Amino acid sequence: MRISGPIAGRRERAVVIAVTLSCCAALTGPGLGAADAPPTPSVAAPSLDWRPCPRDGHFDCASAKVPLDYGDPGGRTLDLAVVRRKATRPGRRIGTLFFNPGGPGGPGTVQMPQNYPLFPREVRERFDIVSWDPRGVGHSTAVNCFATSEESAAWLARRPSGFPVGARQRTTWVAAYRELGRRCAQRDAALLRHVSTADSARDLDQLRRSVGDATLTYLGVSYGTILGATYANLFPGKVRALALDSTIAPSAWTNHADDTPRLPTFLRLGSDRSAAVTLDRFLTLCGSTTAANCAFSAGGPDATRDKFHRLMRRLRERPIGSWTYARTVADTISGLYVLHPGWTDLAARLQRLWQDRAPAAPGPLPTPPVPVPYTGVEQAAAVLCGDSPNPRDPRVFPTLEEASAARAGDAGRYWTWASAPCATWPTMAANRYTGPWNKPTAAPVLVVGTVYDPSTPYQDAQAMVKELANARLLTHRGYGHTALVNPSSCVNAYESRYFIDGTLPPPGTTCRQDGTPFPARQPRGGVDTGGGGTAGLVSNRPWPGGPSTR
């Protein structure tokens, strides 16, 4: 998942990856499961006219036309922006690896090139790596509910940063998202109803056909895992290799195909509890080292946790410039996504706030090979709120917030309001996929779950394995959101084997992360540092603080 919407100013410097927060509501009828879904009429595969990307000729860019509605292939069409990096050893090329960077709302034309160096070397050698801006997003035919950038900026300025605190801000928050939904419905109601995960899975199959691959090789991270699971159940015979990294439990995403949920999406997923546990580990490990290694350290775990809670209480009463309590909580959760340098940078920002100084602005991200597109909060909202059921009454969210805060502290408040905008979203997607999730696939699926993930809990990875017909869990005993951007040579080696020849890790396999949170990262060899495909493998060894796979 990618954080946009409630979170402003994400700070991952080396990568653009996180969690989406904007929201959803259903005014139309229930979605279609596999048993009652209408057959998709035959649609010709789009042609891809590859050309060097305008800002970096190492990547190729193309555009593909797909139907707005696969039930009406002769009707309106949408454009998909596509990017490719060719296999670096074309003589040993196997095919194409498709990549979805998460979200919903992650623009693949930007995020795949920025994350390209993190793909295992053998994968870069043997596959063309292709990504795309999903329908409704970025450079593709996009949801854009404002006539000008000034209108968008004015709307953002009215909405509380992070999440609402107190009755007045809650009223402003709900009114802002109600207005956003009205704007979106007025500008392109048809597009809002056709940006579902199932629609994107059908687009993915069209792109697979366009590159000439008989079956799909795919890596999806975060939201990209629910896209991969949907593809696996819509096109089970077309699965060659699907790796799902930092997964969303399908039944939690769809609320077991029930459109009257008691809990919003992210509380069903358990994101609040997972973020709370990860934050506690951050504070424990920070307090276990010196301030030279972790700037926020108070000389011990308990003292550092107390220091954090005192800082949050201070910010509630006295913000530091634009750094309110809610903004700081939001920044803290997103700061846990990337271990290096994210945790060190987060500690430095918290220490500056402790000293009553506003943190410095983040440094620039790597320049993508295409211009950075508009990715307003409405793009994530259109997918999330159209696809995943949420309570329709905004008045229930303060009660839900308090219940989540009782079990997850500040993280519970953040994750409760993450999907609250869905309470006033104007429509539900026309072609949702709500299950079943156990269609036998032509090849097994590899599921990677990180133990301390502030967004998608490790338990969701376990649930994904149980819900899919044929899947194997690889446990990543580390910190952060996705193993892709928090590398493990061990995970990379197993993923490389799986993508290249279909070999799965042995049951119960666990991998350690490269490096530790606060000391400087020490590369251990392996795929991501240029070593061989079997470097750094770890299996079934105990790891302090993490669950056992046996």
C-alpha positions in Angstrom: 0.0 0.0 0.0 1.1 3.5 -0.7 0.4 6.4 1.6 -1.2 9.4 0.0 -4.2 11.3 1.1 -4.0 11.5 4.9 -0.3 11.6 4.8 1.5 14.6 3.4 5.2 14.8 2.8 6.4 11.2 2.7 10.2 10.9 3.3 11.5 7.8 1.7 14.5 9.2 -0.1 15.8 6.2 -2.2 12.4 4.8 -3.2 8.8 5.8 -3.7 6.8 3.2 -2.0 4.3 3.2 0.9 0.5 2.9 1.6 -2.7 4.4 0.2 -5.1 6.1 2.4 -8.1 7.8 0.9 -11.4 6.2 1.0 -14.4 4.3 -0.1 -18.2 3.9 0.1 -20.8 1.8 -1.7 -24.0 3.1 -3.3 -24.4 0.4 -5.8 -25.1 -3.3 -5.4 -22.7 -6.1 -4.4 -19.7 -7.1 -6.5 -19.4 -10.2 -8.6 -17.6 -13.3 -7.5 -16.1 -15.7 -9.9 -19.1 -17.9 -10.1 -21.5 -15.2 -11.2 -19.1 -12.9 -13.2 -20.1 -12.5 -16.8 -17.7 -13.9 -19.4 -15.3 -11.3 -20.8 -15.8 -10.8 -24.5 -12.8 -11.3 -26.7 -10.6 -8.2 -26.8 -7.6 -7.8 -29.1 -4.3 -7.3 -27.3 -3.1 -3.7 -27.6 0.0 -2.9 -29.6 2.9 -1.4 -27.7 5.0 1.1 -29.7 8.1 1.2 -27.6 10.2 4.3 -27.7 13.0 5.5 -25.4 11.6 7.4 -22.4 12.0 11.1 -22.7 14.3 11.6 -19.7 16.2 8.3 -19.6 16.9 6.3 -22.7 17.7 3.2 -20.6 14.0 2.7 -20.2 11.4 2.4 -23.0 7.9 3.9 -22.8 4.7 3.0 -24.6 1.0 3.5 -24.4 -1.7 0.8 -24.6 -5.4 1.2 -25.3 -7.9 -1.0 -23.2 -11.7 -0.9 -22.9 -13.2 1.2 -20.1 -15.6 -1.7 -19.6 -14.6 -5.2 -20.6 -18.3 -6.1 -20.9 -18.5 -3.5 -23.7 -15.2 -3.8 -25.6 -16.5 -1.6 -28.4 -17.2 1.4 -26.2 -15.0 4.0 -24.6 -11.3 3.2 -24.3 -8.6 4.2 -21.8 -4.9 4.8 -22.3 -2.4 2.9 -20.1 1.1 4.4 -19.7 3.7 1.5 -19.8 7.5 1.4 -19.0 10.1 -1.2 -19.7 13.7 -2.0 -18.9 15.1 -4.7 -21.1 16.9 -7.7 -19.8 20.6 -6.9 -19.4 21.6 -10.3 -20.8 19.3 -10.7 -23.8 20.9 -13.9 -24.8 19.6 -15.5 -21.6 16.3 -13.7 -21.5 13.3 -15.8 -20.2 10.5 -13.3 -20.7 8.8 -10.3 -19.0 8.4 -9.7 -15.3 5.5 -7.4 -14.7 5.7 -5.2 -11.5 3.0 -3.4 -9.6 4.4 -1.0 -6.9 1.4 -0.9 -4.7 -1.0 1.8 -3.6 -3.6 1.7 -4.9 -2.5 4.6 -6.9 1.2 3.9 -7.3 2.4 5.1 -10.8 4.6 2.2 -12.1 6.2 4.5 -14.8 7.8 6.4 -11.9 8.2 3.8 -9.2 9.6 0.9 -11.2 12.5 2.9 -12.6 13.2 4.3 -9.1 13.2 0.9 -7.5 14.9 -0.9 -10.5 18.3 -1.2 -8.8 16.6 -3.2 -5.9 15.5 -6.0 -8.2 17.8 -9.1 -7.8 20.7 -9.0 -10.4 19.7 -12.4 -11.9 16.1 -11.1 -12.4 17.4 -8.0 -14.2 19.6 -10.1 -16.4 17.0 -12.6 -17.5 13.7 -10.6 -17.7 12.4 -7.5 -19.3 10.9 -5.7 -16.3 7.6 -3.9 -17.2 5.3 -1.7 -15.1 2.4 0.6 -15.9 0.3 3.3 -14.4 -3.0 1.4 -13.6 -6.2 2.8 -15.0 -7.2 5.9 -13.1 -3.6 6.7 -12.1 -0.7 8.9 -13.2 0.0 9.1 -16.9 -2.7 6.7 -17.8 -6.3 7.9 -18.2 -6.5 9.3 -14.7 -9.0 10.3 -12.1 -8.6 14.0 -11.6 -11.3 15.8 -9.8 -9.9 19.4 -10.1 -9.8 21.7 -13.0 -6.5 23.3 -12.0 -3.6 22.6 -9.7 -4.6 25.6 -7.7 -8.0 24.0 -7.0 -6.3 20.8 -5.8 -3.9 22.7 -3.6 -6.7 24.8 -2.0 -8.7 21.6 -1.2 -5.6 20.0 0.4 -5.0 23.1 2.5 -8.5 22.9 4.0 -8.1 19.3 5.1 -6.4 18.5 8.4 -2.9 17.1 8.0 -2.5 13.4 8.9 -5.9 12.8 10.4 -8.6 14.8 12.2 -8.2 15.6 15.9 -11.3 16.8 17.8 -14.9 17.4 16.7 -14.1 20.5 14.7 -11.5 18.9 12.6 -13.6 15.8 12.1 -16.4 17.9 10.7 -13.9 19.6 8.3 -12.4 16.3 7.3 -15.8 14.7 6.5 -16.9 17.8 4.6 -13.7 17.9 2.6 -14.0 14.3 1.4 -17.7 14.7 0.7 -16.8 17.6 -1.5 -14.1 15.6 -3.2 -16.5 12.8 -4.0 -19.0 15.2 -5.5 -16.3 16.7 -7.7 -15.1 13.3 -8.9 -18.6 12.2 -9.8 -19.3 15.4 -11.7 -16.1 15.2 -13.7 -16.1 11.5 -14.8 -18.5 9.2 -13.0 -18.0 6.4 -15.6 -14.3 6.2 -14.9 -14.9 6.0 -11.1 -16.9 2.8 -11.7 -14.3 1.1 -13.8 -11.0 1.4 -11.8 -11.4 -1.7 -9.8 -8.7 -4.3 -9.0 -10.5 -6.7 -11.3 -10.4 -4.2 -14.1 -6.7 -3.7 -13.6 -6.2 -7.5 -13.5 -7.8 -7.7 -16.9 -5.5 -4.9 -18.1 -2.6 -6.9 -16.8 -3.6 -9.9 -18.9 -3.9 -7.7 -21.9 -0.4 -6.4 -21.4 0.9 -10.0 -20.9 -0.6 -10.8 -24.3 0.9 -7.7 -25.8 4.5 -8.7 -24.9 3.9 -12.2 -26.3 4.2 -14.2 -23.0 2.0 -17.2 -22.9 1.8 -17.0 -19.1 2.4 -14.3 -16.5 5.5 -13.6 -14.4 4.6 -11.0 -11.8 5.9 -9.2 -8.7 3.3 -7.3 -6.7 4.1 -5.4 -3.5 1.6 -4.2 -0.9 -1.7 -3.4 -2.8 -0.1 -5.1 -5.7 -0.6 -8.4 -3.8 -4.4 -8.1 -3.9 -4.1 -7.3 -7.6 -1.9 -10.5 -8.0 -4.4 -12.6 -6.1 -7.2 -11.3 -8.2 -5.3 -12.1 -11.4 -4.6 -15.6 -10.1 -8.3 -16.3 -9.6 -9.5 -14.6 -12.8 -6.8 -16.2 -14.9 -5.6 -19.3 -13.0 -4.4 -21.0 -16.1 -2.1 -18.1 -17.0 0.1 -18.1 -13.9 3.7 -18.9 -14.5 5.2 -17.2 -11.4 3.5 -14.8 -9.0 5.4 -13.3 -6.1 3.4 -11.3 -3.6 5.4 -9.2 -1.2 3.8 -7.6 2.0 0.4 -9.0 1.4 -3.2 -8.0 2.0 -5.5 -10.8 3.2 -8.1 -11.1 0.4 -11.1 -11.9 2.7 -10.2 -8.8 4.8 -10.0 -6.6 1.8 -13.4 -7.7 0.6 -15.0 -8.1 4.0 -15.8 -11.7 3.0 -17.9 -10.3 0.1 -20.2 -8.5 2.6 -20.9 -4.8 1.8 -22.0 -3.9 5.3 -18.7 -3.9 7.3 -18.5 -3.1 10.9 -14.8 -2.1 10.6 -13.0 0.0 7.9 -10.5 -1.6 5.6 -7.3 -1.0 7.5 -8.6 -2.1 10.8 -9.9 -5.3 9.2 -6.4 -5.9 7.8 -4.8 -5.3 11.3 -2.7 -2.4 10.0 -3.2 -0.5 13.3 -1.8 -3.3 15.5 1.0 -4.1 13.1 2.1 -0.5 13.0 1.9 -0.3 16.8 4.2 -3.3 17.2 6.6 -2.0 14.7 6.7 1.4 16.3 7.4 -0.3 19.7 10.3 -2.2 18.2 11.6 1.1 16.7 11.5 2.8 20.1 13.0 -0.3 21.9 15.9 -0.7 19.5 16.5 3.1 19.4 16.6 3.2 23.2 18.9 0.2 23.3 21.7 2.1 21.5 23.3 5.5 22.0 22.1 8.8 20.7 25.1 8.7 18.3 23.4 5.8 16.5 19.7 6.8 17.1 19.2 10.5 17.7 16.0 10.0 19.7 17.5 7.6 22.2 16.8 8.4 25.8 19.3 5.8 27.1 17.0 2.9 27.5 13.9 1.3 25.8 11.4 2.4 28.6 12.8 5.9 28.7 12.7 6.2 24.9 9.1 5.0 24.8 8.2 7.5 27.5 10.0 10.3 25.6 7.9 9.5 22.5 4.6 9.6 24.4 5.6 12.9 26.1 6.4 14.4 22.7 3.0 13.3 21.3 1.3 14.9 24.3 3.3 18.2 23.8 2.4 18.3 20.2 -1.3 17.9 20.9 -1.1 21.1 23.0 1.5 23.0 21.2 2.4 22.2 17.5 5.8 23.2 16.2 4.9 25.2 13.1 3.0 22.9 10.8 4.1 19.9 12.8 0.9 19.0 14.6 0.4 15.8 16.7 -1.5 14.2 13.8 1.1 15.1 11.2 3.8 13.7 13.4 2.0 10.4 14.0 1.4 10.1 10.2 5.1 10.9 9.5 6.2 8.4 12.1 4.2 5.6 10.6 5.3 6.3 7.1 8.9 6.8 8.4 8.9 3.1 9.5 8.4 1.9 5.9 12.0 1.9 4.9 14.6 0.7 7.4 17.7 2.3 5.7 17.9 5.3 5.9 14.3 5.7 7.0 14.6 4.7 10.7 17.7 6.8 11.3 16.0 9.8 9.5 12.8 9.3 11.5 14.8 9.4 14.8 16.5 12.6 13.7 13.1 14.2 12.9 11.6 13.2 16.2 14.7 14.5 18.1 14.4 17.9 16.3 10.7 18.1 17.4 11.8 17.2 20.9 14.1 20.2 20.8 11.2 22.4 19.6 12.6 22.7 16.1 10.8 21.8 12.9 12.5 19.0 10.9 14.2 20.0 7.7 12.6 19.4 4.3 13.4 16.0 2.7 15.9 15.7 0.0 14.9 15.0 -3.6 13.9 11.6 -4.9 15.7 10.1 -7.9 14.6 11.6 -11.2 12.3 9.2 -13.0 12.6 8.6 -16.8 9.2 10.3 -17.3 7.8 13.5 -15.9 6.2 13.0 -12.5 2.5 12.8 -13.1 -0.4 14.1 -11.1 -1.3 11.6 -8.4 -3.9 13.3 -6.3 -5.6 11.6 -3.4 -8.7 10.9 -5.5 -6.8 8.4 -7.6 -6.1 6.2 -4.6 -9.6 6.8 -3.2 -11.2 5.7 -6.5 -9.7 2.3 -6.3 -9.8 1.7 -2.5 -13.3 3.1 -2.0 -14.7 1.5 -5.0 -13.2 -1.9 -4.3 -13.1 -2.5 -0.5 -16.2 -2.0 1.6 -16.1 0.6 4.5 -18.7 1.9 6.9 -21.0 4.4 5.2 -21.7 6.6 8.2 -18.9 9.0 9.1 -20.3 9.3 12.6 -19.1 5.9 13.6 -15.4 6.7 13.1 -14.7 8.5 16.4 -15.9 5.4 18.2 -13.8 3.2 16.0 -10.8 5.5 16.6 -11.1 5.1 20.3 -11.4 1.3 20.1 -8.4 1.1 17.9 -6.4 3.5 20.0 -7.1 1.3 23.0 -5.3 -1.6 21.3 -2.8 0.3 19.1 -2.2 3.7 20.6 -1.4 6.6 18.2 -1.1 4.2 15.3 -4.7 3.2 15.8 -5.9 6.7 15.4 -3.9 7.1 12.2 -5.1 3.8 10.6 -8.8 4.3 11.6 -9.0 7.6 9.7 -7.1 6.3 6.7 -10.2 4.8 5.1 -12.8 7.2 6.7 -13.0 9.2 3.4 -14.7 6.1 1.9 -17.7 6.8 4.1 -18.8 9.6 1.6 -17.3 8.3 -1.6 -20.0 8.4 -4.3 -19.8 5.0 -6.0 -18.7 1.4 -5.8 -16.9 -0.3 -8.7 -19.1 -2.0 -11.3 -16.9 -5.0 -11.7 -15.3 -6.0 -8.4 -13.9 -9.4 -7.7 -15.0 -10.7 -4.3 -13.9 -14.3 -4.4 -13.6 -17.2 -4.2 -9.8 -17.0 -3.8 -8.9 -20.7 -4.1 -8.9 -21.3 -7.8 -6.2 -23.9 -8.6 -3.4 -22.1 -10.5 -1.1 -23.5 -13.2 1.9 -22.8 -10.9 2.2 -22.1 -7.2 2.3 -18.6 -5.8 5.2 -17.3 -3.6 4.1 -15.1 -0.7 6.6 -13.0 1.2 5.7 -11.6 4.7 7.8 -9.2 6.8 7.5 -9.7 10.5 7.6 -6.0 11.6 5.6 -4.2 8.9 3.9 -1.0 9.8 1.2 -1.4 7.1 0.5 -5.0 6.0 0.8 -7.4 8.9 2.7 -10.7 8.8 -0.6 -12.4 9.7 -2.1 -11.2 6.4 0.7 -13.1 4.6 -0.3 -16.2 6.5 -3.9 -15.6 5.6 -3.0 -15.1 1.9 -1.3 -18.5 1.9 -4.3 -20.2 3.4 -6.8 -18.5 1.1 -5.0 -19.2 -2.2 -5.2 -22.7 -3.6 -1.5 -23.3 -3.9 0.9 -20.9 -2.2 4.1 -21.0 -0.2 5.1 -18.6 2.6 8.6 -17.1 2.8 9.1 -15.3 6.1 11.2 -12.1 6.0 12.4 -11.6 9.6 13.0 -7.9 9.4 11.5 -4.4 9.6 9.7 -2.1 7.2 7.1 -2.4 4.4 8.1 -4.8 1.6 11.2 -6.9 1.3 11.8 -5.2 -2.0 12.8 -1.9 -0.4 14.2 -3.4 2.8 16.4 -6.0 1.1 17.4 -9.4 2.2 19.9 -11.3 0.1 18.2 -14.4 1.2 14.7 -13.3 0.0 16.3 -12.1 -3.3 18.0 -15.4 -3.8 14.8 -17.4 -3.3 12.8 -15.0 -5.5 15.4 -15.3 -8.2 15.2 -19.1 -8.2 11.4 -18.9 -8.2 11.2 -16.5 -11.1 13.8 -18.2 -13.2 12.9 -21.9 -12.8 9.8 -22.1 -10.5 11.7 -23.5 -7.5 9.9 -22.6 -4.2 11.6 -22.3 -0.8 11.2 -25.3 1.4 8.2 -25.1 3.7 8.8 -23.0 6.8 11.8 -21.1 5.3 12.8 -17.9 7.0 15.2 -15.1 5.8 17.0 -12.4 7.8 17.2 -8.8 6.6 20.5 -7.4 5.5 21.8 -5.2 8.3 20.3 -4.1 11.5 18.2 -1.0 12.2 20.6 1.7 13.7 24.2 0.7 13.0 25.4 1.5 9.5 24.2 -1.1 7.0 26.8 -3.7 6.3 26.2 -5.5 2.9 26.3 -9.3 3.3 26.7 -10.3 -0.3 23.9 -12.0 -2.2 21.9 -11.0 -5.2 21.3 -7.4 -4.3 25.0 -6.7 -3.8 26.2 -8.6 -6.8 26.8 -12.0 -5.3 25.5 -15.4 -6.4 21.9 -16.6 -6.3 22.4 -18.7 -3.2 24.2 -16.2 -1.0 22.8 -15.5 2.5 20.1 -18.2 2.7 18.7 -18.8 6.1 16.1 -21.4 7.0 14.2 -22.3 10.1 16.5 -20.5 12.6 15.2 -18.8 15.7 15.3 -15.0 15.7 14.8 -13.0 18.8 11.5 -11.0 18.8 10.0 -12.7 15.8 7.6 -15.6 15.4 8.8 -19.1 14.5 7.6 -20.7 11.3 7.4 -24.1 13.0 
